[in-house]
Amino acid sequence: MNNFDFQTDYESLVSHYPNHTARPVIGISGNYTEGNTTLAEGYYKSIEQAGGIPVIIPPTDNRVLLTALLDRIDGLLLSGGADVNPLYCNEEPQKALGSINPERDACELLLTRLAYDRNIPILGICRGIQVLAIALGGHIRQDIYTADGETLPATIKHSQSAPRHISTHTVTIESDSILGHLLGDKLCVNSFHHQAVDRPGPRFNVTARAADGIIEAIESNEMKDIIGVQWHPECYAPVGDKTMAPIFRYFVERAERFRYVRGLHTEFITLDSHCDTPMWFDRGANLGQRRDNVLVDLHRMDEGGLDAVVMAAYLPQGERTIEALADATLQADKLIDQIKQSVKHYPSAQIALTPKHLFSNKSMGKKSILIGIENGYALGRDISNVERYRREGVIYITLCHNGDNDICDAASKSKREHGGLSDFGKEVIAEMNRTGIIIDLSHASEESFYDAISHSTQPVICSHSSSRALCNHPRNLTDDQLRTLAAANGVVQATFYQGFLREDGEATIIDAVRHIMHLIEVAGIDHVGIGSDFDGDGGVRGLASAADYLVLTERLLSEGLSPKHLRKLWGGNFIRVMSQVQYNGYIKF
């Protein structure tokens, strides 16, 4: 640009509208020396050439700022720099340790973990790969030339004297890795480091090594967009060398995809129809606290772009004596109260009773918590409890759980004592129709399923069920059941419990998507939704908690679903049933 004739450039830029296209924003961690934040030109030029918008992230200890920042970037690039403080690896400093950068350490380790939680694509370069490992459960060696137990020291010169854009050694890349697809199985690279990852941790696979065994690249094994490389690919762009350009193009493309998916989740209501988080309330969990063993909370709902969730007051099937039935009702009442009390503590959450509440809460930026009862055992033999629970805000009741109750036979642990619905069960169906509570047939036997549909005047749901054609489990629905449910204008909500997705081997997000697509193929796009069963043993690799829902949406887009389809799948179909059942019910909110 001619600094002495900016008017010409200005007129050229604004002469036509529109004058720009949306691009993904890539946050790049800046270096920090003597009070100044700096960034080598290779980083921002590589991002710019790949189609991204580079912005520098200065080191800061302001956690609120970091969280807000991550809402505004679409990818995170962790740049190179000084050694990482060994105290973050619970070690004392070795003699060979170089200078450390405490301002960067604290900021970038936290930033990495927060970005990981949000599924933001991450690329770590040199120091950046080491930060990835430390932040996410791995370990680095303070000095690769120092013998350490059984680990042999490096034999290649990894801190070259040659210019930064010159390659000085080779790395071997796993052919089935992302880098392998981008760059081939052998690559010449530059090298400027004396620390390196020695244990990547449980979240990463090693995908490249130098000839002396030093780890040169790691990639996420959880199906997240995270790559770390030990060399400096950004050094090639300033001299016009495009050898490393595929790395940055891939990274920016994934960031663009993330930007698009996150935007979709702002356009429509996303609803998960079944989680069992209330089971954890007695063990100290609450909606505002992030705990490793709890999969749905306000943090994860934010991270996954989830607007609404039905929290189930779950009751395991027990004895059916008068005393046991009375106790079951009391337990359900307690769980419902705990759900309401948990929501009261957080202004960003609100109990939702109707579809109108869902849309209102979305417009105000609030998360919606709905209440369901899992197991009609809670009703005892008192039909008046149906109306009482509706007035308490319960939107659905799962007729049974594992084992028969006084309403119907179950899919599992059943003695088929009723042959479907009992006489009391038929009364319950009629009363749920009258009061406006959705009938949930997850866990019901096939006989109970067909009986309920034939006796109900309103559409029904299966709040957390998958396909028996793909996984032969009695809890899953046959194709005939799916067609019958669709004909009755109902909805099946795909669930992510390992045992309902695969009969053998490890289930992953790939299996979850396979079930969703089969449900759509058989029942139609108007009759399928999402019901995770998180915190009730739901969750698989790649779809481990509510925080991973953006990843699920991206996978479904890749399967060919349109935004219109996703709007239905992510809540529109469930809300349709909810609206119809409540509109025709006696009790209004």
C-alpha positions as CSV (number, residue, x, y, z in Angstrom):
1,M,0.0,0.0,0.0
2,N,1.3,3.4,-0.9
3,N,1.4,5.3,2.4
4,F,1.5,8.6,0.5
5,D,-1.6,8.0,-1.6
6,F,-4.1,6.3,0.7
7,Q,-7.1,8.0,-1.0
8,T,-6.7,5.8,-4.1
9,D,-6.7,2.7,-2.0
10,Y,-9.7,3.9,0.1
11,E,-11.8,4.7,-3.0
12,S,-10.9,1.4,-4.6
13,L,-12.0,-0.5,-1.4
14,V,-15.3,1.2,-0.9
15,S,-16.4,1.7,-4.5
16,H,-18.3,-1.5,-4.6
17,Y,-20.6,-3.1,-1.9
18,P,-20.2,-5.7,-0.4
19,N,-16.5,-5.2,0.0
20,H,-15.7,-8.1,2.2
21,T,-16.6,-11.7,3.0
22,A,-16.8,-13.4,6.4
23,R,-13.6,-15.2,7.4
24,P,-12.7,-17.2,10.5
25,V,-10.9,-15.3,13.2
26,I,-7.7,-17.0,14.4
27,G,-6.4,-16.0,17.8
28,I,-2.6,-16.3,18.0
29,S,-0.8,-16.3,21.4
30,G,1.7,-13.5,21.3
31,N,5.3,-13.7,22.7
32,Y,6.1,-11.5,25.7
33,T,9.4,-9.9,26.4
34,E,10.4,-6.8,28.4
35,G,6.8,-5.7,28.7
36,N,6.0,-6.0,25.0
37,T,3.7,-8.5,23.2
38,T,5.2,-9.5,19.8
39,L,4.6,-12.0,17.1
40,A,6.8,-13.2,14.3
41,E,5.5,-12.4,10.8
42,G,5.3,-16.0,9.7
43,Y,2.4,-16.7,12.0
44,Y,0.1,-14.0,10.8
45,K,1.2,-14.3,7.2
46,S,0.5,-18.1,7.2
47,I,-3.0,-17.5,8.6
48,E,-3.7,-14.6,6.2
49,Q,-2.6,-16.7,3.2
50,A,-4.8,-19.6,4.3
51,G,-7.9,-17.3,4.4
52,G,-8.1,-16.5,8.1
53,I,-8.1,-13.2,10.0
54,P,-5.1,-13.3,12.5
55,V,-5.4,-11.5,15.8
56,I,-2.8,-11.4,18.6
57,I,-3.7,-12.6,22.1
58,P,-1.6,-10.9,24.7
59,P,-0.8,-12.9,27.9
60,T,-3.3,-12.0,30.6
61,D,-4.5,-13.5,33.9
62,N,-8.0,-12.1,33.5
63,R,-10.1,-15.3,33.3
64,V,-13.3,-13.5,32.4
65,L,-11.5,-11.8,29.5
66,L,-10.2,-15.1,28.2
67,T,-13.6,-16.7,28.3
68,A,-15.2,-13.8,26.5
69,L,-12.3,-13.9,24.0
70,L,-13.0,-17.5,23.1
71,D,-16.6,-16.6,22.1
72,R,-15.1,-14.3,19.4
73,I,-12.4,-16.5,17.8
74,D,-12.9,-19.5,15.6
75,G,-9.4,-21.1,16.0
76,L,-6.5,-20.9,18.4
77,L,-2.9,-21.0,17.3
78,L,-0.3,-21.5,20.1
79,S,2.9,-20.0,19.0
80,G,6.5,-20.8,19.8
81,G,8.7,-19.2,22.4
82,A,10.5,-19.8,25.7
83,D,10.7,-23.0,27.8
84,V,7.7,-23.9,29.9
85,N,8.1,-23.7,33.7
86,P,8.8,-27.3,34.9
87,L,6.7,-26.7,38.0
88,Y,3.7,-27.2,35.7
89,C,5.0,-30.8,35.3
90,N,5.6,-31.1,39.1
91,E,9.3,-31.1,38.5
92,E,12.3,-29.2,39.7
93,P,14.4,-27.3,37.1
94,Q,17.2,-29.1,35.4
95,K,20.6,-27.5,34.6
96,A,19.7,-27.4,30.8
97,L,16.5,-25.5,31.4
98,G,16.4,-22.3,29.4
99,S,14.6,-19.1,30.1
100,I,10.9,-19.4,31.0
101,N,8.0,-17.0,30.4
102,P,5.7,-17.2,33.4
103,E,3.2,-14.7,32.0
104,R,2.7,-16.8,28.9
105,D,2.7,-20.1,30.8
106,A,-0.3,-19.3,33.1
107,C,-2.3,-17.7,30.3
108,E,-1.8,-20.2,27.6
109,L,-2.3,-23.3,29.7
110,L,-5.7,-21.9,30.9
111,L,-6.5,-20.7,27.4
112,T,-5.8,-24.1,25.9
113,R,-8.0,-26.0,28.4
114,L,-10.9,-23.5,27.9
115,A,-10.6,-23.8,24.1
116,Y,-10.5,-27.6,24.4
117,D,-13.7,-27.5,26.4
118,R,-15.3,-25.5,23.6
119,N,-14.1,-27.7,20.8
120,I,-12.4,-24.7,19.2
121,P,-9.8,-25.9,16.6
122,I,-6.3,-25.6,18.0
123,L,-2.9,-25.7,16.2
124,G,0.2,-25.8,18.5
125,I,3.6,-24.9,17.1
126,C,6.9,-25.8,18.9
127,R,6.3,-24.5,22.4
128,G,2.6,-24.7,21.4
129,I,2.7,-28.5,21.1
130,Q,4.3,-28.6,24.6
131,V,1.6,-26.4,26.0
132,L,-1.1,-28.7,24.5
133,A,0.5,-31.7,26.2
134,I,0.9,-30.1,29.6
135,A,-2.6,-28.5,29.6
136,L,-4.3,-31.8,28.5
137,G,-2.7,-34.4,30.7
138,G,0.6,-35.1,29.0
139,H,4.3,-34.4,29.9
140,I,7.3,-32.8,28.3
141,R,11.0,-33.3,28.7
142,Q,12.9,-30.3,30.0
143,D,15.9,-31.2,27.8
144,I,15.9,-33.8,25.0
145,Y,19.7,-34.2,25.2
146,T,19.7,-35.2,28.8
147,A,19.4,-38.9,29.6
148,D,16.3,-39.6,31.8
149,G,15.8,-43.1,33.0
150,E,15.1,-45.4,30.1
151,T,14.5,-42.5,27.7
152,L,17.5,-42.1,25.4
153,P,18.7,-38.5,24.7
154,A,18.2,-37.0,21.2
155,T,21.0,-37.6,18.7
156,I,19.8,-35.1,16.0
157,K,20.6,-31.4,16.2
158,H,17.1,-30.0,17.0
159,S,18.2,-26.4,17.4
160,Q,19.6,-25.6,14.0
161,S,22.0,-22.8,13.0
162,A,20.7,-22.7,9.5
163,P,18.1,-19.9,8.5
164,R,14.7,-20.5,9.9
165,H,13.1,-21.3,6.5
166,I,15.6,-24.1,5.7
167,S,14.7,-27.7,6.5
168,T,17.5,-29.6,8.3
169,H,16.1,-33.0,9.2
170,T,13.2,-35.4,8.3
171,V,10.2,-36.6,10.2
172,T,8.2,-39.7,9.6
173,I,4.4,-39.2,9.7
174,E,1.7,-41.8,10.4
175,S,0.0,-42.3,7.1
176,D,-3.5,-42.5,8.5
177,S,-3.2,-39.2,10.4
178,I,-4.4,-35.8,9.4
179,L,-0.8,-34.7,8.8
180,G,-0.2,-37.8,6.8
181,H,-3.1,-37.0,4.5
182,L,-1.9,-33.4,4.2
183,L,1.8,-33.8,3.8
184,G,2.6,-37.5,3.1
185,D,4.5,-39.9,5.3
186,K,8.0,-38.3,5.1
187,L,8.7,-34.6,5.5
188,C,11.7,-32.4,5.7
189,V,11.4,-29.8,8.5
190,N,13.2,-27.1,10.4
191,S,14.0,-27.3,14.1
192,F,14.4,-24.9,17.0
193,H,13.9,-26.6,20.3
194,H,15.5,-28.5,23.1
195,Q,12.3,-29.4,25.0
196,A,9.8,-31.8,23.6
197,V,6.7,-33.9,24.4
198,D,7.7,-37.3,25.8
199,R,4.2,-38.5,26.9
200,P,1.3,-37.0,24.9
201,G,-1.3,-38.1,27.5
202,P,-4.6,-39.9,27.0
203,R,-6.1,-37.3,24.7
204,F,-3.5,-37.5,21.9
205,N,-1.9,-39.9,19.5
206,V,1.7,-39.5,18.4
207,T,1.6,-38.9,14.6
208,A,5.1,-38.0,13.7
209,R,8.7,-38.6,15.0
210,A,12.2,-37.6,14.1
211,A,14.7,-40.3,13.2
212,D,16.0,-40.3,16.8
213,G,12.5,-40.9,18.1
214,I,11.7,-37.4,19.3
215,I,8.0,-36.7,19.1
216,E,7.4,-34.2,16.3
217,A,3.6,-34.2,16.1
218,I,0.5,-35.1,18.1
219,E,-3.2,-35.2,17.1
220,S,-6.4,-35.6,19.1
221,N,-7.7,-39.1,19.5
222,E,-11.1,-37.8,20.7
223,M,-12.1,-36.6,17.2
224,K,-11.4,-33.0,18.1
225,D,-9.6,-30.6,15.7
226,I,-6.3,-30.4,17.6
227,I,-2.9,-30.8,16.1
228,G,0.5,-30.0,17.5
229,V,3.8,-29.9,15.6
230,Q,7.3,-29.5,17.1
231,W,8.8,-27.8,14.0
232,H,8.1,-24.2,12.8
233,P,5.9,-24.4,9.7
234,E,5.2,-20.7,9.8
235,C,8.8,-19.9,8.9
236,Y,8.3,-21.0,5.3
237,A,5.5,-18.5,4.3
238,P,7.5,-15.2,4.4
239,V,9.9,-16.5,1.8
240,G,7.2,-17.8,-0.5
241,D,7.7,-21.5,0.3
242,K,4.3,-23.2,0.3
243,T,5.6,-26.6,1.6
244,M,3.7,-26.1,4.9
245,A,0.7,-24.3,3.5
246,P,-1.6,-27.4,3.7
247,I,-1.3,-27.3,7.5
248,F,-2.6,-23.8,7.7
249,R,-5.2,-24.3,5.0
250,Y,-6.6,-27.3,6.9
251,F,-6.6,-25.4,10.2
252,V,-8.3,-22.3,8.8
253,E,-10.9,-24.5,7.0
254,R,-11.7,-26.3,10.3
255,A,-12.0,-22.9,12.0
256,E,-14.4,-21.7,9.3
257,R,-16.5,-24.9,9.8
258,F,-16.5,-24.3,13.5
259,R,-17.6,-20.7,12.9
260,Y,-20.5,-21.8,10.7
261,V,-21.7,-24.5,13.1
262,R,-21.5,-22.2,16.1
263,G,-23.6,-19.7,14.1
264,L,-26.2,-22.3,13.3
265,H,-26.7,-23.0,17.0
266,T,-27.6,-19.4,17.6
267,E,-30.3,-19.5,14.9
268,F,-32.6,-22.3,16.4
269,I,-33.4,-23.9,19.7
270,T,-31.2,-26.8,20.6
271,L,-32.8,-29.3,23.0
272,D,-31.6,-32.5,24.7
273,S,-34.7,-34.4,25.8
274,H,-33.1,-36.6,28.5
275,C,-30.3,-36.3,31.0
276,D,-30.0,-37.8,34.5
277,T,-27.9,-35.1,36.1
278,P,-30.3,-34.7,39.1
279,M,-28.9,-38.1,40.3
280,W,-25.7,-36.2,41.1
281,F,-27.3,-33.4,43.2
282,D,-27.1,-35.5,46.4
283,R,-23.4,-35.9,45.7
284,G,-22.6,-32.2,45.7
285,A,-23.1,-31.4,42.0
286,N,-24.9,-28.3,40.9
287,L,-25.7,-26.7,37.5
288,G,-23.1,-23.9,37.9
289,Q,-20.1,-26.1,38.8
290,R,-18.1,-28.0,36.3
291,R,-17.1,-31.4,37.5
292,D,-15.2,-34.1,35.5
293,N,-17.8,-36.8,36.3
294,V,-20.9,-34.7,35.5
295,L,-21.7,-34.3,31.8
296,V,-24.4,-31.6,31.8
297,D,-24.1,-28.3,33.5
298,L,-24.4,-24.6,32.5
299,H,-20.7,-24.5,31.4
300,R,-21.1,-27.5,29.1
301,M,-24.4,-26.2,27.8
302,D,-22.6,-22.9,26.8
303,E,-19.7,-24.7,25.3
304,G,-21.8,-27.1,23.2
305,G,-24.4,-24.4,22.2
306,L,-27.2,-26.3,24.0
307,D,-30.2,-24.1,24.9
308,A,-32.5,-26.5,26.7
309,V,-32.4,-29.9,28.5
310,V,-34.9,-32.1,30.1
311,M,-33.6,-33.2,33.5
312,A,-35.2,-36.4,34.6
313,A,-36.3,-37.2,38.1
314,Y,-35.1,-40.8,37.8
315,L,-36.4,-43.7,40.0
316,P,-35.1,-47.2,39.7
317,Q,-37.8,-49.8,39.8
318,G,-38.3,-51.1,43.3
319,E,-40.8,-53.1,45.3
320,R,-44.5,-52.4,44.8
321,T,-45.7,-52.6,48.3
322,I,-47.8,-49.7,49.7
323,E,-44.8,-48.4,51.6
324,A,-42.4,-48.7,48.7
325,L,-44.8,-46.9,46.3
326,A,-45.3,-44.1,48.8
327,D,-41.5,-43.8,49.1
328,A,-41.1,-43.7,45.3
329,T,-43.5,-40.7,45.2
330,L,-41.6,-38.9,47.9
331,Q,-38.3,-39.5,46.1
332,A,-39.7,-38.1,42.9
333,D,-41.0,-35.0,44.7
334,K,-37.5,-34.5,46.3
335,L,-35.8,-34.8,42.9
336,I,-38.2,-32.3,41.3
337,D,-37.6,-29.9,44.2
338,Q,-33.8,-30.3,43.8
339,I,-34.0,-29.4,40.1
340,K,-36.0,-26.3,40.8
341,Q,-33.7,-25.2,43.7
342,S,-30.6,-25.8,41.6
343,V,-31.9,-23.5,38.8
344,K,-32.9,-20.8,41.3
345,H,-29.2,-20.1,42.1
346,Y,-28.3,-19.1,38.5
347,P,-29.8,-16.1,36.7
348,S,-28.6,-17.5,33.4
349,A,-31.0,-20.5,33.8
350,Q,-34.8,-20.7,34.0
351,I,-37.3,-23.5,34.4
352,A,-39.3,-23.8,31.2
353,L,-42.8,-25.2,31.3
354,T,-44.0,-24.5,27.7
355,P,-42.6,-23.9,24.2
356,K,-43.2,-20.2,24.7
357,H,-40.8,-20.3,27.6
358,L,-38.2,-22.0,25.5
359,F,-38.3,-19.2,22.9
360,S,-38.4,-16.5,25.5
361,N,-35.4,-17.8,27.4
362,K,-33.5,-18.2,24.1
363,S,-34.1,-14.5,23.3
364,M,-32.9,-13.5,26.7
365,G,-29.7,-15.6,26.6
366,K,-31.0,-17.9,29.3
367,K,-30.7,-21.7,29.4
368,S,-34.0,-23.6,29.8
369,I,-34.3,-26.5,32.2
370,L,-37.4,-28.7,31.8
371,I,-38.5,-31.4,34.2
372,G,-39.3,-35.0,33.3
373,I,-40.0,-38.1,35.4
374,E,-38.3,-41.3,34.4
375,N,-40.4,-44.2,35.6
376,G,-44.2,-43.9,36.3
377,Y,-43.4,-45.8,39.5
378,A,-43.5,-42.3,40.9
379,L,-47.2,-42.3,40.5
380,G,-47.8,-45.2,42.8
381,R,-51.3,-46.3,42.2
382,D,-52.7,-42.8,42.7
383,I,-54.0,-41.4,39.4
384,S,-54.3,-37.9,41.0
385,N,-50.5,-37.7,41.0
386,V,-50.6,-37.2,37.2
387,E,-52.3,-33.9,37.5
388,R,-50.2,-32.9,40.6
389,Y,-47.0,-33.5,38.7
390,R,-48.3,-31.5,35.7
391,R,-48.9,-28.6,38.0
392,E,-45.4,-29.1,39.3
393,G,-44.2,-28.4,35.8
394,V,-43.4,-32.0,34.6
395,I,-43.5,-32.1,30.8
396,Y,-43.2,-35.9,30.3
397,I,-43.4,-39.1,32.3
398,T,-41.5,-42.2,31.1
399,L,-44.1,-44.9,31.8
400,C,-41.5,-47.4,33.2
401,H,-37.9,-48.2,33.6
402,N,-36.1,-51.5,33.8
403,G,-38.7,-53.9,35.3
404,D,-42.4,-54.0,35.2
405,N,-44.5,-51.5,37.3
406,D,-48.2,-51.0,37.8
407,I,-48.6,-49.2,34.5
408,C,-47.0,-51.5,32.0
409,D,-44.4,-54.1,31.1
410,A,-40.8,-53.0,30.5
411,A,-38.4,-53.8,27.7
412,S,-35.8,-55.1,30.2
413,K,-36.1,-57.2,33.3
414,S,-39.8,-57.9,32.5
415,K,-42.0,-60.8,33.5
416,R,-44.6,-59.7,31.0
417,E,-47.2,-59.6,33.7
418,H,-49.6,-57.2,31.9
419,G,-49.0,-58.2,28.3
420,G,-48.5,-54.5,27.6
421,L,-50.5,-51.8,29.4
422,S,-52.4,-52.6,32.6
423,D,-55.9,-51.3,33.2
424,F,-54.3,-48.7,35.5
425,G,-51.8,-47.9,32.7
426,K,-54.7,-47.2,30.4
427,E,-56.1,-44.7,33.0
428,V,-52.7,-43.1,33.2
429,I,-52.5,-42.7,29.4
430,A,-55.9,-41.0,29.4
431,E,-55.0,-38.7,32.3
432,M,-51.7,-37.7,30.8
433,N,-53.6,-36.8,27.6
434,R,-56.1,-34.8,29.6
435,T,-53.6,-32.9,31.7
436,G,-51.1,-32.2,28.9
437,I,-48.1,-34.5,29.9
438,I,-46.2,-36.1,27.1
439,I,-46.2,-39.9,27.2
440,D,-42.6,-41.3,27.0
441,L,-42.2,-44.9,25.8
442,S,-38.5,-45.3,26.2
443,H,-37.9,-48.5,28.4
444,A,-41.4,-49.8,27.5
445,S,-41.8,-53.3,26.0
446,E,-43.0,-53.6,22.4
447,E,-46.5,-54.6,23.6
448,S,-46.6,-51.6,26.0
449,F,-45.4,-49.4,23.1
450,Y,-48.1,-50.4,20.7
451,D,-50.8,-50.4,23.4
452,A,-49.8,-46.9,24.5
453,I,-49.9,-45.5,20.9
454,S,-53.3,-47.1,20.3
455,H,-54.8,-45.7,23.5
456,S,-53.3,-42.2,23.3
457,T,-55.1,-39.4,21.6
458,Q,-51.9,-37.4,21.5
459,P,-48.5,-38.1,19.9
460,V,-45.9,-39.8,22.1
461,I,-42.1,-39.7,22.3
462,C,-39.3,-42.0,23.1
463,S,-37.1,-39.6,24.9
464,H,-33.8,-41.6,24.7
465,S,-33.9,-44.6,22.3
466,S,-31.9,-45.7,19.3
467,S,-32.2,-48.2,16.5
468,R,-32.6,-52.0,17.1
469,A,-31.7,-52.7,13.4
470,L,-28.2,-51.3,14.2
471,C,-27.9,-52.6,17.8
472,N,-30.0,-55.5,18.8
473,H,-31.0,-54.4,22.3
474,P,-34.6,-54.6,23.6
475,R,-34.4,-51.0,24.7
476,N,-33.9,-49.9,21.1
477,L,-36.8,-49.5,18.6
478,T,-37.4,-51.8,15.7
479,D,-38.0,-50.2,12.3
480,D,-41.7,-51.1,12.5
481,Q,-41.9,-49.3,15.8
482,L,-40.2,-46.3,14.2
483,R,-42.7,-46.2,11.4
484,T,-45.6,-46.6,13.8
485,L,-44.3,-43.7,15.9
486,A,-43.9,-41.5,12.9
487,A,-47.5,-42.4,11.7
488,A,-48.7,-41.2,15.1
489,N,-46.8,-37.9,14.6
490,G,-44.4,-38.8,17.5
491,V,-40.7,-38.4,17.9
492,V,-37.8,-40.7,18.7
493,Q,-34.9,-39.0,20.5
494,A,-31.5,-40.7,19.6
495,T,-29.5,-41.6,22.7
496,F,-25.7,-42.0,23.2
497,Y,-25.4,-44.9,25.6
498,Q,-22.6,-47.3,24.6
499,G,-24.8,-50.4,24.9
500,F,-27.5,-49.0,22.7
501,L,-25.1,-48.0,19.9
502,R,-22.9,-51.1,19.5
503,E,-23.2,-54.7,20.5
504,D,-19.4,-55.1,20.7
505,G,-16.3,-52.8,20.6
506,E,-16.1,-49.2,21.6
507,A,-18.9,-46.9,20.5
508,T,-18.0,-43.4,19.2
509,I,-19.7,-40.4,17.8
510,I,-19.5,-42.2,14.4
511,D,-22.0,-44.8,15.8
512,A,-24.2,-42.1,17.2
513,V,-24.4,-40.4,13.9
514,R,-25.1,-43.7,12.2
515,H,-28.1,-44.3,14.4
516,I,-29.4,-40.8,13.9
517,M,-29.2,-41.2,10.2
518,H,-30.9,-44.6,10.3
519,L,-33.7,-43.2,12.4
520,I,-34.2,-40.4,9.9
521,E,-34.2,-42.8,7.0
522,V,-36.9,-45.0,8.6
523,A,-39.1,-42.5,10.5
524,G,-38.4,-39.3,8.5
525,I,-36.7,-36.1,9.4
526,D,-39.9,-34.8,11.1
527,H,-39.8,-37.6,13.8
528,V,-36.2,-37.7,15.1
529,G,-34.5,-35.7,17.9
530,I,-31.7,-35.8,20.4
531,G,-31.9,-37.4,23.9
532,S,-28.4,-38.1,25.1
533,D,-28.9,-39.9,28.4
534,F,-25.9,-38.0,29.7
535,D,-25.2,-38.6,33.4
536,G,-27.2,-41.8,33.1
537,D,-24.3,-43.7,31.4
538,G,-24.7,-41.9,28.1
539,G,-21.6,-40.5,26.4
540,V,-19.0,-42.0,23.9
541,R,-15.7,-40.9,22.5
542,G,-16.2,-37.8,20.4
543,L,-19.5,-37.1,22.1
544,A,-18.6,-37.3,25.7
545,S,-20.8,-34.5,27.2
546,A,-23.1,-31.7,26.3
547,A,-19.9,-29.6,25.4
548,D,-19.5,-31.8,22.3
549,Y,-22.8,-30.9,20.6
550,L,-21.2,-28.5,18.1
551,V,-19.1,-31.5,17.0
552,L,-22.3,-33.5,16.5
553,T,-23.8,-30.8,14.4
554,E,-20.7,-30.6,12.2
555,R,-20.8,-34.4,11.7
556,L,-24.5,-34.3,10.8
557,L,-23.8,-31.5,8.2
558,S,-21.1,-33.8,6.7
559,E,-23.8,-36.5,6.4
560,G,-25.8,-34.1,4.2
561,L,-28.3,-32.7,6.7
562,S,-29.3,-29.1,5.9
563,P,-29.8,-26.3,8.4
564,K,-33.6,-26.8,8.0
565,H,-33.2,-30.5,8.9
566,L,-31.0,-29.6,11.9
567,R,-33.6,-27.1,13.2
568,K,-36.1,-30.0,13.3
569,L,-33.7,-32.5,14.8
570,W,-32.3,-30.2,17.4
571,G,-35.6,-29.4,19.0
572,G,-38.2,-28.4,16.5
573,N,-39.8,-31.9,16.3
574,F,-39.8,-32.3,20.1
575,I,-41.3,-28.8,20.5
576,R,-44.0,-29.7,18.0
577,V,-45.1,-32.6,20.1
578,M,-44.8,-30.7,23.3
579,S,-47.0,-27.9,21.8
580,Q,-49.7,-30.3,20.6
581,V,-49.9,-32.3,23.8
582,Q,-50.0,-29.1,26.0
583,Y,-52.5,-27.3,23.7
584,N,-54.9,-30.2,24.0
585,G,-54.3,-30.7,27.7
586,Y,-56.5,-29.3,30.5
587,I,-53.8,-27.5,32.4
588,K,-52.3,-24.3,30.9
589,F,-49.3,-22.3,32.1
